[in-house]
Amino acid sequence: MRKLMPMLIIFACLLALGASTAVGGEEFPSKPVYVVVGYNPGGGTDMNARALAATVTEYLNNQPLVIVNKPGAQGLLGPKFVADSKPDGYTLALGWGNSEMTFGQYLMKMPFDFLKDFKPVIALNALTCILAVPADSPFNSLKELVDYAKANPGKLKWTHTGRGSFNHANGLDLMRTTGIKMTEVPNVGGAKTRNLVAGGHVDLAFFASFLALSVPDKIKGLGMAYPQRDPAFPDVPTFDEQGYNIMNAHGLFGIGAPAGVSDERIQVLYEAFKKATDHKAYKKIVAGLGFIPLGWDPQTFMDAVKKDITNYGVLAEKLAK
């Protein structure tokens, strides 16, 4: 016991030092944290932000998570604002690492370098992409639609949620792999895309599948772009099941911070958001929205984003041929 005493004393001193550092250091966060959403209220990114805000306050030193919608520039105006903000951890971007960045960089000029100008914080959820047609459409399977498109090049009108989106990528890849040609109807926004197809204004649309939950009697799902069926749509087969080998691009909802934010603050934010995503109230909200929970840490999130960049690069190269 006499030999253990010096070690115990040293250990107690270290604990005391750690406690005093934690108490004496700057408290973070000590004021509201702002999360900027680059889209209008009501879409998937916005819904993710509001679900998180509803449960995270108790894990952020009782500071609220304030949502700021800054739509524009294909969803890139919001992240641009965050990239240029003070790197103190109080201004974050929900939507960092999404397909508008990882795929969009191959289609248009980015207003920022999304790898150099940001640090990942957490990947919250993923969501699937559905190919939907109006409820009264003559097509009851993906094969019927593809066969018609092959026989009638350019006659079918299709739309998606925006240039560079994962929905856009899936539509382009379906045309590339099947050789069909369709007429694109330019559009921006998930809710608008859903409404266009539900109202019969286009023949088909690719959009985030959770949006279809609100119009079950106005559309038919012909294919799910995901490795397995979406539990919210058990009767909609995947593209793979039907023999169509597209890239199965899917949405990734994550939070990024300006690159200058310290790793210590990134870790505090990650731990708070992870606790919130593990909360039963949060899980209930996102399950009802049809999102697939992730909760990835910063490194896992960054690895996934880099993988997406590679995959979208391969698609962009194939489309350019």
Protein Blocks (a to p, Z undefined) as FASTA:
>chain_A
ZZmmmmmmmmmmmmmmmmmmmmmmccddfbdcddddfbdehiaklmmmmmmmmmmmmmng
opacdddddeeehhpmmmmmmmmmccehpaccehehiaklmmmmmmbccfbdfklmpccf
bdfbdcdddddddfklcbfbfklmmmmmmmmghkaccddfbehiaklmmmmmmmmmnopa
cdddddedjklmmmmmmnopafbdcddfklmmmmmmlcccfbdcdfbdcfklmmbccfkl
nopacehiacdddddddfklcfklmmmmmmmmmmmmmpmklmmmmmmnopacekiafklm
mmmmmmmmmmmmmmmmmmmZZ
